[in-house]
């Protein structure tokens, strides 16, 4: 993917409309996945960021109901297309969006410009070097525990980016990987969880909010 031109020059995209907590948002998504998939090894770096996951909608609904505090700093990790951070900014939260994939970062930045909420930091964040963006009072993430290999990196990110006494809020569909992650995290965190249902016309998703 070329990054020499404008967003419209570099990407084929379409806008999807989402309603979060009675507010309408526009989110740009890739028109096709093929430009982001390695044909020799499609699953190696499959663009998981290129979809609006049910878990990101659940997390966005949660942050929309969170009372803004001008003293509290929020960090979204693995933010994908940017929905949760865009919603957070529109409700007056001090949010920083972070993402390791350069294409996802550009989609999120372009979408941020389509929605109310003003400017907020969107930063490239390599989980192998997690301490470079500072510490935050709250760390947010949706579908960040997807593979078992994610677990040690994610723990490293949380340890590096969460301020003392801070809170982590994660959402995701329940998998065996999720259970293993929270078993590890329960050694240092007090964990509470609830199940949320997200229903559309033809299907229902059960998402855990931790």
N, C-alpha and C positions, 0 to 999 in steps of 0.2 A: 504494500500500500504506500503510495507516494504521500509525502507530507510537505510538498513544496508550494502548493496552492492554497486557496481558501477551502473552507470545509465543503462547500458545494462543489468545488472542482474535484476534490479528492474522494468524495463519498457519494454513493447512491443511498438516499435515506427517505423515510416517510415519517410523518408525524402521527402519533397515536394520542388519543385523548383519554385521560384518566380523571376520575372524581375521587378525591381523598378528603374525607371529613367535610363534605358539601362544597369544596372548592375544586375548580376544574384546572387541570394542568396539561401542558403539551410536552410530549417526550419524543425525541427523534430516535428512531431505531433503524438499523440497516435494512435496506430493501432485500438484500440477498446475503447469505452467509458465506458463499463461495470465496469471496476475496480474502476472508480471514481464516480459511481452513487450509492446512498443508495437505495437498492431495496425496503425498507419499505416506503420510501418517495422520489421517484425519482426527483421531482421538487424542493425539499428543498435546495439541494446544487448541482444542475445540473452543470456540468463542462463547463460553458460558455467560460472559458479560453482555452478550448481544440480545438478551431476552428480558422482558419485564417479568420477574419471578413473583409468584404469589406471596412469597416471604417478604419481598421488598414492599409490597402493598400493605401487608400487615404491619411492618415496621414503620412505614410512613404514617399509617393511621395512628399508631401509638405516639409518635413524636408530635403529630398534630394536636394531640390532647395534652401534651406535656406543657406545663406552665413555663413560659420563657423566663429566664433569669439572666440579666445582663452580666453577672459575674461568672456564670458557668460556661465552660468551653466544651464543645462537642466535636468528636472526630468520627467520621464514617470511614471504615476500612473496607477495601474491596468493593467500592461503591458502584461499579458497573455503569449503567446508563445515567445514574445520578438522581433517581427519583426521590429517595429519602432525604438527601441533602437539599434538594430544591424545595421540598415541602417544609423542611426544618427552617430554611432561610425565610420562606414566605410567612412563617409564624414568629419571626423575630429571634430565633435561636442563633447563637454564635457558633456556627458549624464550619468545619473544615472538611472538604471532600478529598479522599485519597484513593488512588487506584494505580495499580502497577502496569496495566496495559495501555499503551500510548493511544491506540484507536479509541478505546473506551473513554479515555480522558477527553479526547476531542469531541466525542458525541455528548458527553456530560456538559462540557463547556458550552457547546452550541445550544443544548436544551436549556441550560440555565438562563441564557439570554432571551428565551421565549416566555419566561414566567416571571411573576412579581417576586420581590424579595431582595432586590439589590444584588450587589456583588458579594461573593464569598470566596475564600481561597479554594482553589482546585489544584491539588499537588500530585506529582508523580511520587509513588511510595513503593519502594522495593522491600518486601517483607524480610529479605535477607539482611537488610540494614535498617531495622525498624525504628531506631532511636533518633533518626535525623530530623524528625518533624516536631519533636518536643513531647510534652505530657499534657493530657487533657482530663477534665473532670468526668467525662462520660465518653465511652467508646461504643459505637453502633456498628452493626454489620448484619447483612442478610445473605443466607446461603454461602457462608464463608467456610463451613466445615463440610466440604463436598467429598473430598478424598481423604483417606487415612494419612497420606503424606502431608496433608495440610495441617495436621494437629500440632506437631512441634513448632512449625513456623508461626501458626496463629497464637500459640501460647507465648512465644517470644515477642510477638508484636504487642500483645496485651500487656505483658510485663514491662515493655519499654515505653509504651505510650500512655498508660493509665497513671494519673496522678494518685498519690497516697489517699486512701479513703474513697477512691472513685468508684464508678459503677459501669458495668458492661451490660449492654442490652443487645441480644442476638435473636434473630428469627430464622427459622428454617424448617423444612419438612423433616420428619423424624426418620432417621436412618441408623443403622448399626454404628456408623462412624460418629454420629451425634452422641450416642450413648457413651462411647469410649472417650470422647472429648470431655464430656461433663463429669465423667468419673475421675479424670485427671484433674480437672479444674476444681472439683469439690474439695480437694486437699488444701486449697488456699482461698477459696471463695465460698461465701454463703449463697446458695443458688435457689431461686424460686422459678417456677415454670407454670405456664398456662397454655391450654390448647385453644387455637382460634380456627374458626371455619370461614373459608372464603368461597362463596358460591357464585357461579356464573350461570348462564342459560343452560349449559349442557354438562357441567361438571362441578364437583366440589373438591376443595383441597383442605386438608388439615395441616395447620402450621403450628409449630411450637414457638412460643415467645418466652425467652429465657432472660 
